[in-house]
Amino acid sequence: MKRIVSFVLVAMIGISACAQKLKVAVETPGTLSAQLSGAEGVESIVVSGSIDDSDLLALRGLPKLRKVDMRKVKNIIIGDSAFFGMKQLESVRLPRYLQKIGRSAFEGCESLKYVECPGYLEELPERMFCGCVSLDRLDILNSRITRIGTAAFMNSGIRLIPLPKMLTTIGNFAFSGCEKTELIQIPMWVGSIGQRAFAGCKRLRGIVLRMDTPPVCAADAFVGIEACTLYVRHPEFFRAREPWSTINMSYDNYNGDELRS
């Protein structure tokens, strides 16, 4: 009798472990929901194949889902609000060849700590990581991203972010309210910094601008920042141009060395 009970307990534990981790191949977009029937306890999932918006909705319906691996998903485009409001979500690995992801992809994902972004991604769209208070850093330095959209990181926990080398535009409110951000290094091709892009970044102590001439910048891009230094190659060029001449920060020469937090 004891052996039977022990066998049943082991079987139940095995089923429970399997229920927490799941691998799913989606051969036809729109069929993931059927494969997830009864899988409400799943905490980690690996998805392959091709998916659509309804499949993403099915993932959002898993109340305990913490980890998502989509590296083998074939999509090069994912729509708006892919993981919107998934407060329990901790890590996501996006499809290897993803080129575009929609607005508010991770907005409100309060527990999100890690996102693996593919090198083919061209833009961080509007409100992509807005409100992701647990997101500490993002490795996108060698990506093809040229634009960071409106409020992409607003009110997030981002502390360090090496901005992409090909970046040209930092949108309005892009990093507004990021109170943990300590250092920003702005690449040489950036030509536009939007309204309140870094407003309220209270811990920001250093901004490195790698370009030789000042980019177009909104007058309130750095409002609410104190005790911060602008590191530039030619301080005299910046001091002679609005709004850089009126920004309440000290200037220092940047010699090309890497600054570390």
BELZI-V581530 format. One record per helix or strand of 3 or more residues. SS is the DSSP state (helix for helix, strand for strand). FROM is the first residue (numbers start at 1). TO is the last residue. If there is no record, write none. Layout:
ss: {SS SS}
from: {FROM FROM}
to: {TO TO}
This chain:
ss: {helix strand helix strand helix strand strand strand strand strand strand strand helix strand}
from: {2 21 32 44 53 67 91 114 160 183 206 229 235 250}
to: {20 26 35 49 60 73 93 116 162 186 209 232 239 253}
